[in-house]
Amino acid sequence: MPRLYHLGLSEREIAGAQIALLPGDPARVEKIARMAERGRFVASHREFCTWLGHIKDRPVVITSTGIGGPSTAIAVEELAQLGVRIFLRVGTTGALQHHINMGDVVITTGAVRLDGASAHYAPIEYPAVADYNLVWALVEAAQRLKIPYHVGVTCSSATFYPGQERSDSFSQYIIRDLRGTKSEWQRLGVLNYEMEAATLLTMCSTLGLRAGCVCGVVDTPTQEQITPESLQRAEIHAIQVAVQATEIFLDKQL
């Protein structure tokens, strides 16, 4: 198989990996790979940076998806063509509920589909749900590491500013259909905002693949300003949980 267009990867270069860890940020890829064994750079093209590592002596590919559903769908599609079957998003997120603190992790069981891209894989009535065994492995990992965690529904927005009802945008204007949605998601018990989970979960379910999502919290309802300190803490917690969960998953052969 030739190199795939967007990822710049060939089947040979991922060494038979069937598990992919998917951060959004290309800069997070190396951080994850360094927590695995024998991490090495493989390719970089556009927003897609890829390293290969080993966990429990099994090859694991780490590829950045960029921001949002469309680029995530491209990464998953091309990795699946290369033989990857299990996908675990390792992201950052903004909390919606007041009991969630900076640096906690959110483990997604299902996602509100405000992303747009997932509608190209299934009608909106189709649920975006995570693989049960991946959710279990993530919970077990957070417990072992003693990292505070929350399990539940995520809202995936197609945009960072209006879709998450942020008023700190250039225009400070939010269209009528989106006004009041933040408080509605809070009332319905949705835990957090991010931008990729709905696409990933819907896509993998419809294609017969398996997917999960863990995100570190970088802002909360009472502290929306993202600081370097909050970002670093959230990232390391999400990465630690994801790598530990992958070990658990492989140990149990789930």
LUMPA-374892 format. One record per residue (C-alpha): residue number from 1; residue in three letters; x, y, z. Coordinates in nm, 3 decimals. Example, Ala and Ser with C-alpha at 12.3 -4.5 7.8 and 13.67 -1.06 7.14 Angstrom:
BEGIN
<r k="1" r="ALA" east="1.230" north="-0.450" up="0.780"/>
<r k="2" r="SER" east="1.367" north="-0.106" up="0.714"/>
***
This chain:
BEGIN
<r k="1" r="MET" east="0.000" north="0.000" up="0.000"/>
<r k="2" r="PRO" east="0.139" north="0.347" up="-0.089"/>
<r k="3" r="ARG" east="0.162" north="0.630" up="0.162"/>
<r k="4" r="LEU" east="-0.178" north="0.770" up="0.248"/>
<r k="5" r="TYR" east="-0.235" north="1.124" up="0.131"/>
<r k="6" r="HIS" east="-0.308" north="1.314" up="0.451"/>
<r k="7" r="LEU" east="-0.112" north="1.123" up="0.714"/>
<r k="8" r="GLY" east="0.190" north="1.055" up="0.496"/>
<r k="9" r="LEU" east="0.204" north="0.701" up="0.637"/>
<r k="10" r="SER" east="0.242" north="0.354" up="0.490"/>
<r k="11" r="GLU" east="0.130" north="0.025" up="0.641"/>
<r k="12" r="ARG" east="0.490" north="-0.084" up="0.694"/>
<r k="13" r="GLU" east="0.570" north="0.225" up="0.901"/>
<r k="14" r="ILE" east="0.312" north="0.153" up="1.173"/>
<r k="15" r="ALA" east="0.450" north="-0.199" up="1.225"/>
<r k="16" r="GLY" east="0.115" north="-0.374" up="1.255"/>
<r k="17" r="ALA" east="-0.023" north="-0.142" up="1.523"/>
<r k="18" r="GLN" east="-0.392" north="-0.200" up="1.590"/>
<r k="19" r="ILE" east="-0.425" north="0.065" up="1.863"/>
<r k="20" r="ALA" east="-0.401" north="0.440" up="1.808"/>
<r k="21" r="LEU" east="-0.378" north="0.713" up="2.070"/>
<r k="22" r="LEU" east="-0.517" north="1.036" up="1.926"/>
<r k="23" r="PRO" east="-0.428" north="1.374" up="2.077"/>
<r k="24" r="GLY" east="-0.554" north="1.682" up="1.898"/>
<r k="25" r="ASP" east="-0.234" north="1.882" up="1.940"/>
<r k="26" r="PRO" east="0.069" north="1.770" up="1.733"/>
<r k="27" r="ALA" east="0.293" north="1.883" up="2.021"/>
<r k="28" r="ARG" east="0.127" north="1.628" up="2.250"/>
<r k="29" r="VAL" east="0.225" north="1.331" up="2.030"/>
<r k="30" r="GLU" east="0.587" north="1.315" up="2.143"/>
<r k="31" r="LYS" east="0.482" north="1.354" up="2.508"/>
<r k="32" r="ILE" east="0.264" north="1.045" up="2.478"/>
<r k="33" r="ALA" east="0.527" north="0.851" up="2.284"/>
<r k="34" r="ARG" east="0.786" north="0.923" up="2.554"/>
<r k="35" r="MET" east="0.563" north="0.750" up="2.810"/>
<r k="36" r="ALA" east="0.556" north="0.440" up="2.593"/>
<r k="37" r="GLU" east="0.858" north="0.223" up="2.513"/>
<r k="38" r="ARG" east="1.089" north="0.279" up="2.215"/>
<r k="39" r="GLY" east="0.902" north="0.588" up="2.098"/>
<r k="40" r="ARG" east="1.017" north="0.720" up="1.762"/>
<r k="41" r="PHE" east="0.907" north="0.978" up="1.510"/>
<r k="42" r="VAL" east="0.743" north="0.843" up="1.192"/>
<r k="43" r="ALA" east="0.581" north="1.122" up="0.990"/>
<r k="44" r="SER" east="0.446" north="1.476" up="0.993"/>
<r k="45" r="HIS" east="0.210" north="1.623" up="0.734"/>
<r k="46" r="ARG" east="-0.026" north="1.917" up="0.789"/>
<r k="47" r="GLU" east="-0.182" north="1.880" up="1.136"/>
<r k="48" r="PHE" east="-0.106" north="1.509" up="1.146"/>
<r k="49" r="CYS" east="0.209" north="1.420" up="1.341"/>
<r k="50" r="THR" east="0.277" north="1.051" up="1.402"/>
<r k="51" r="TRP" east="0.509" north="0.864" up="1.635"/>
<r k="52" r="LEU" east="0.527" north="0.492" up="1.700"/>
<r k="53" r="GLY" east="0.573" north="0.346" up="2.047"/>
<r k="54" r="HIS" east="0.528" north="0.015" up="2.227"/>
<r k="55" r="ILE" east="0.307" north="-0.065" up="2.526"/>
<r k="56" r="LYS" east="0.328" north="-0.415" up="2.676"/>
<r k="57" r="ASP" east="0.559" north="-0.488" up="2.382"/>
<r k="58" r="ARG" east="0.278" north="-0.417" up="2.135"/>
<r k="59" r="PRO" east="0.310" north="-0.143" up="1.871"/>
<r k="60" r="VAL" east="0.090" north="0.161" up="1.932"/>
<r k="61" r="VAL" east="0.060" north="0.448" up="1.688"/>
<r k="62" r="ILE" east="0.022" north="0.802" up="1.822"/>
<r k="63" r="THR" east="-0.125" north="1.048" up="1.571"/>
<r k="64" r="SER" east="-0.250" north="1.403" up="1.619"/>
<r k="65" r="THR" east="-0.591" north="1.478" up="1.471"/>
<r k="66" r="GLY" east="-0.585" north="1.856" up="1.473"/>
<r k="67" r="ILE" east="-0.888" north="2.046" up="1.600"/>
<r k="68" r="GLY" east="-1.243" north="1.936" up="1.525"/>
<r k="69" r="GLY" east="-1.438" north="1.662" up="1.355"/>
<r k="70" r="PRO" east="-1.332" north="1.687" up="0.989"/>
<r k="71" r="SER" east="-0.960" north="1.638" up="1.051"/>
<r k="72" r="THR" east="-1.034" north="1.371" up="1.313"/>
<r k="73" r="ALA" east="-1.240" north="1.179" up="1.058"/>
<r k="74" r="ILE" east="-0.951" north="1.191" up="0.810"/>
<r k="75" r="ALA" east="-0.705" north="1.057" up="1.068"/>
<r k="76" r="VAL" east="-0.934" north="0.772" up="1.174"/>
<r k="77" r="GLU" east="-1.022" north="0.681" up="0.815"/>
<r k="78" r="GLU" east="-0.660" north="0.659" up="0.703"/>
<r k="79" r="LEU" east="-0.537" north="0.480" up="1.015"/>
<r k="80" r="ALA" east="-0.817" north="0.226" up="0.972"/>
<r k="81" r="GLN" east="-0.703" north="0.168" up="0.615"/>
<r k="82" r="LEU" east="-0.360" north="0.083" up="0.759"/>
<r k="83" r="GLY" east="-0.504" north="-0.175" up="1.000"/>
<r k="84" r="VAL" east="-0.576" north="0.020" up="1.320"/>
<r k="85" r="ARG" east="-0.896" north="-0.098" up="1.489"/>
<r k="86" r="ILE" east="-0.895" north="0.066" up="1.836"/>
<r k="87" r="PHE" east="-0.887" north="0.443" up="1.882"/>
<r k="88" r="LEU" east="-0.842" north="0.637" up="2.207"/>
<r k="89" r="ARG" east="-0.870" north="1.014" up="2.208"/>
<r k="90" r="VAL" east="-0.632" north="1.187" up="2.452"/>
<r k="91" r="GLY" east="-0.753" north="1.544" up="2.473"/>
<r k="92" r="THR" east="-0.816" north="1.855" up="2.677"/>
<r k="93" r="THR" east="-1.155" north="1.991" up="2.768"/>
<r k="94" r="GLY" east="-1.359" north="2.258" up="2.941"/>
<r k="95" r="ALA" east="-1.577" north="2.144" up="3.231"/>
<r k="96" r="LEU" east="-1.946" north="2.232" up="3.240"/>
<r k="97" r="GLN" east="-2.029" north="2.109" up="3.589"/>
<r k="98" r="HIS" east="-1.918" north="2.300" up="3.899"/>
<r k="99" r="HIS" east="-1.797" north="1.990" up="4.084"/>
<r k="100" r="ILE" east="-1.527" north="1.923" up="3.822"/>
<r k="101" r="ASN" east="-1.186" north="2.077" up="3.897"/>
<r k="102" r="MET" east="-0.884" north="2.181" up="3.695"/>
<r k="103" r="GLY" east="-0.664" north="1.882" up="3.618"/>
<r k="104" r="ASP" east="-0.939" north="1.624" up="3.666"/>
<r k="105" r="VAL" east="-1.005" north="1.390" up="3.375"/>
<r k="106" r="VAL" east="-1.336" north="1.328" up="3.202"/>
<r k="107" r="ILE" east="-1.400" north="0.980" up="3.060"/>
<r k="108" r="THR" east="-1.668" north="0.998" up="2.792"/>
<r k="109" r="THR" east="-1.947" north="0.741" up="2.775"/>
<r k="110" r="GLY" east="-2.136" north="0.923" up="2.500"/>
<r k="111" r="ALA" east="-2.135" north="1.256" up="2.320"/>
<r k="112" r="VAL" east="-2.385" north="1.522" up="2.219"/>
<r k="113" r="ARG" east="-2.343" north="1.551" up="1.844"/>
<r k="114" r="LEU" east="-2.295" north="1.924" up="1.779"/>
<r k="115" r="ASP" east="-1.993" north="1.851" up="1.565"/>
<r k="116" r="GLY" east="-2.131" north="1.833" up="1.211"/>
<r k="117" r="ALA" east="-1.886" north="1.574" up="1.074"/>
<r k="118" r="SER" east="-2.057" north="1.279" up="1.243"/>
<r k="119" r="ALA" east="-2.370" north="1.340" up="1.036"/>
<r k="120" r="HIS" east="-2.172" north="1.220" up="0.733"/>
<r k="121" r="TYR" east="-2.153" north="0.875" up="0.898"/>
<r k="122" r="ALA" east="-2.495" north="0.835" up="1.057"/>
<r k="123" r="PRO" east="-2.820" north="1.030" up="1.097"/>
<r k="124" r="ILE" east="-2.841" north="1.252" up="1.403"/>
<r k="125" r="GLU" east="-3.067" north="1.002" up="1.584"/>
<r k="126" r="TYR" east="-2.775" north="0.756" up="1.595"/>
<r k="127" r="PRO" east="-2.598" north="0.777" up="1.934"/>
<r k="128" r="ALA" east="-2.229" north="0.860" up="1.970"/>
<r k="129" r="VAL" east="-2.122" north="0.605" up="2.233"/>
<r k="130" r="ALA" east="-1.785" north="0.482" up="2.355"/>
<r k="131" r="ASP" east="-1.673" north="0.120" up="2.362"/>
<r k="132" r="TYR" east="-1.765" north="-0.023" up="2.703"/>
<r k="133" r="ASN" east="-1.434" north="-0.202" up="2.758"/>
<r k="134" r="LEU" east="-1.232" north="0.110" up="2.678"/>
<r k="135" r="VAL" east="-1.443" north="0.310" up="2.926"/>
<r k="136" r="TRP" east="-1.382" north="0.040" up="3.189"/>
<r k="137" r="ALA" east="-1.006" north="0.041" up="3.122"/>
<r k="138" r="LEU" east="-0.993" north="0.422" up="3.151"/>
<r k="139" r="VAL" east="-1.179" north="0.416" up="3.482"/>
<r k="140" r="GLU" east="-0.951" north="0.143" up="3.615"/>
<r k="141" r="ALA" east="-0.647" north="0.343" up="3.504"/>
<r k="142" r="ALA" east="-0.762" north="0.664" up="3.676"/>
<r k="143" r="GLN" east="-0.831" north="0.469" up="3.995"/>
<r k="144" r="ARG" east="-0.488" north="0.305" up="3.993"/>
<r k="145" r="LEU" east="-0.319" north="0.641" up="3.936"/>
<r k="146" r="LYS" east="-0.538" north="0.818" up="4.194"/>
<r k="147" r="ILE" east="-0.625" north="1.087" up="3.940"/>
<r k="148" r="PRO" east="-0.969" north="1.247" up="4.000"/>
<r k="149" r="TYR" east="-1.205" north="1.142" up="3.722"/>
<r k="150" r="HIS" east="-1.564" north="1.185" up="3.606"/>
<r k="151" r="VAL" east="-1.758" north="0.950" up="3.378"/>
<r k="152" r="GLY" east="-2.046" north="1.061" up="3.161"/>
<r k="153" r="VAL" east="-2.172" north="1.256" up="2.862"/>
<r k="154" r="THR" east="-1.958" north="1.502" up="2.666"/>
<r k="155" r="CYS" east="-2.074" north="1.776" up="2.430"/>
<r k="156" r="SER" east="-1.874" north="1.796" up="2.107"/>
<r k="157" r="SER" east="-1.907" north="2.136" up="1.944"/>
<r k="158" r="ALA" east="-1.814" north="2.219" up="1.586"/>
<r k="159" r="THR" east="-1.677" north="2.555" up="1.704"/>
<r k="160" r="PHE" east="-1.478" north="2.673" up="2.004"/>
<r k="161" r="TYR" east="-1.638" north="3.015" up="2.051"/>
<r k="162" r="PRO" east="-2.012" north="3.033" up="1.958"/>
<r k="163" r="GLY" east="-2.076" north="2.658" up="1.989"/>
<r k="164" r="GLN" east="-1.954" north="2.668" up="2.348"/>
<r k="165" r="GLU" east="-2.135" north="2.998" up="2.410"/>
<r k="166" r="ARG" east="-1.816" north="3.194" up="2.476"/>
<r k="167" r="SER" east="-1.851" north="3.571" up="2.476"/>
<r k="168" r="ASP" east="-1.475" north="3.640" up="2.446"/>
<r k="169" r="SER" east="-1.483" north="3.615" up="2.066"/>
<r k="170" r="PHE" east="-1.408" north="3.894" up="1.817"/>
<r k="171" r="SER" east="-1.773" north="3.991" up="1.769"/>
<r k="172" r="GLN" east="-1.894" north="3.878" up="2.113"/>
<r k="173" r="TYR" east="-2.210" north="3.771" up="1.929"/>
<r k="174" r="ILE" east="-2.381" north="3.433" up="1.958"/>
<r k="175" r="ILE" east="-2.656" north="3.338" up="1.717"/>
<r k="176" r="ARG" east="-3.006" north="3.283" up="1.852"/>
<r k="177" r="ASP" east="-3.003" north="2.903" up="1.817"/>
<r k="178" r="LEU" east="-2.697" north="2.873" up="2.041"/>
<r k="179" r="ARG" east="-2.794" north="3.118" up="2.314"/>
<r k="180" r="GLY" east="-2.877" north="2.940" up="2.639"/>
<r k="181" r="THR" east="-2.735" north="2.605" up="2.526"/>
<r k="182" r="LYS" east="-2.455" north="2.603" up="2.785"/>
<r k="183" r="SER" east="-2.698" north="2.623" up="3.076"/>
<r k="184" r="GLU" east="-2.916" north="2.362" up="2.909"/>
<r k="185" r="TRP" east="-2.629" north="2.113" up="2.882"/>
<r k="186" r="GLN" east="-2.541" north="2.185" up="3.245"/>
<r k="187" r="ARG" east="-2.900" north="2.120" up="3.351"/>
<r k="188" r="LEU" east="-2.899" north="1.792" up="3.155"/>
<r k="189" r="GLY" east="-2.586" north="1.673" up="3.334"/>
<r k="190" r="VAL" east="-2.342" north="1.702" up="3.044"/>
<r k="191" r="LEU" east="-1.992" north="1.708" up="3.190"/>
<r k="192" r="ASN" east="-1.777" north="1.896" up="2.942"/>
<r k="193" r="TYR" east="-1.720" north="2.065" up="2.609"/>
<r k="194" r="GLU" east="-1.467" north="1.949" up="2.350"/>
<r k="195" r="MET" east="-1.463" north="1.918" up="1.971"/>
<r k="196" r="GLU" east="-1.378" north="1.566" up="1.853"/>
<r k="197" r="ALA" east="-1.544" north="1.290" up="2.057"/>
<r k="198" r="ALA" east="-1.879" north="1.281" up="1.874"/>
<r k="199" r="THR" east="-1.711" north="1.238" up="1.538"/>
<r k="200" r="LEU" east="-1.474" north="0.971" up="1.667"/>
<r k="201" r="LEU" east="-1.738" north="0.769" up="1.853"/>
<r k="202" r="THR" east="-2.003" north="0.783" up="1.580"/>
<r k="203" r="MET" east="-1.756" north="0.703" up="1.306"/>
<r k="204" r="CYS" east="-1.600" north="0.408" up="1.488"/>
<r k="205" r="SER" east="-1.937" north="0.258" up="1.585"/>
<r k="206" r="THR" east="-2.065" north="0.272" up="1.229"/>
<r k="207" r="LEU" east="-1.744" north="0.130" up="1.080"/>
<r k="208" r="GLY" east="-1.713" north="-0.159" up="1.324"/>
<r k="209" r="LEU" east="-1.417" north="-0.002" up="1.505"/>
<r k="210" r="ARG" east="-1.374" north="0.064" up="1.879"/>
<r k="211" r="ALA" east="-1.322" north="0.404" up="2.038"/>
<r k="212" r="GLY" east="-1.291" north="0.580" up="2.371"/>
<r k="213" r="CYS" east="-1.208" north="0.929" up="2.495"/>
<r k="214" r="VAL" east="-1.030" north="1.075" up="2.797"/>
<r k="215" r="CYS" east="-0.971" north="1.449" up="2.838"/>
<r k="216" r="GLY" east="-0.793" north="1.659" up="3.097"/>
<r k="217" r="VAL" east="-0.981" north="1.962" up="3.228"/>
<r k="218" r="VAL" east="-0.818" north="2.298" up="3.142"/>
<r k="219" r="ASP" east="-1.102" north="2.535" up="3.240"/>
<r k="220" r="THR" east="-1.414" north="2.529" up="3.454"/>
<r k="221" r="PRO" east="-1.738" north="2.731" up="3.480"/>
<r k="222" r="THR" east="-1.576" north="2.958" up="3.738"/>
<r k="223" r="GLN" east="-1.232" north="2.979" up="3.571"/>
<r k="224" r="GLU" east="-1.252" north="3.000" up="3.191"/>
<r k="225" r="GLN" east="-0.901" north="3.139" up="3.141"/>
<r k="226" r="ILE" east="-0.668" north="2.861" up="3.024"/>
<r k="227" r="THR" east="-0.323" north="2.901" up="3.181"/>
<r k="228" r="PRO" east="0.002" north="2.719" up="3.093"/>
<r k="229" r="GLU" east="-0.011" north="2.554" up="3.437"/>
<r k="230" r="SER" east="-0.366" north="2.425" up="3.398"/>
<r k="231" r="LEU" east="-0.290" north="2.300" up="3.047"/>
<r k="232" r="GLN" east="0.024" north="2.113" up="3.157"/>
<r k="233" r="ARG" east="-0.150" north="1.944" up="3.450"/>
<r k="234" r="ALA" east="-0.452" north="1.844" up="3.242"/>
<r k="235" r="GLU" east="-0.236" north="1.708" up="2.961"/>
<r k="236" r="ILE" east="-0.017" north="1.495" up="3.183"/>
<r k="237" r="HIS" east="-0.315" north="1.347" up="3.365"/>
<r k="238" r="ALA" east="-0.496" north="1.260" up="3.041"/>
<r k="239" r="ILE" east="-0.178" north="1.106" up="2.897"/>
<r k="240" r="GLN" east="-0.105" north="0.903" up="3.210"/>
<r k="241" r="VAL" east="-0.460" north="0.765" up="3.220"/>
<r k="242" r="ALA" east="-0.457" north="0.683" up="2.848"/>
<r k="243" r="VAL" east="-0.125" north="0.498" up="2.859"/>
<r k="244" r="GLN" east="-0.223" north="0.307" up="3.175"/>
<r k="245" r="ALA" east="-0.561" north="0.221" up="3.021"/>
<r k="246" r="THR" east="-0.388" north="0.086" up="2.711"/>
<r k="247" r="GLU" east="-0.174" north="-0.137" up="2.933"/>
<r k="248" r="ILE" east="-0.485" north="-0.262" up="3.114"/>
<r k="249" r="PHE" east="-0.667" north="-0.318" up="2.786"/>
<r k="250" r="LEU" east="-0.379" north="-0.524" up="2.647"/>
<r k="251" r="ASP" east="-0.332" north="-0.717" up="2.974"/>
<r k="252" r="LYS" east="-0.697" north="-0.818" up="2.982"/>
<r k="253" r="GLN" east="-0.721" north="-0.869" up="2.604"/>
<r k="254" r="LEU" east="-1.054" north="-0.685" up="2.614"/>
***
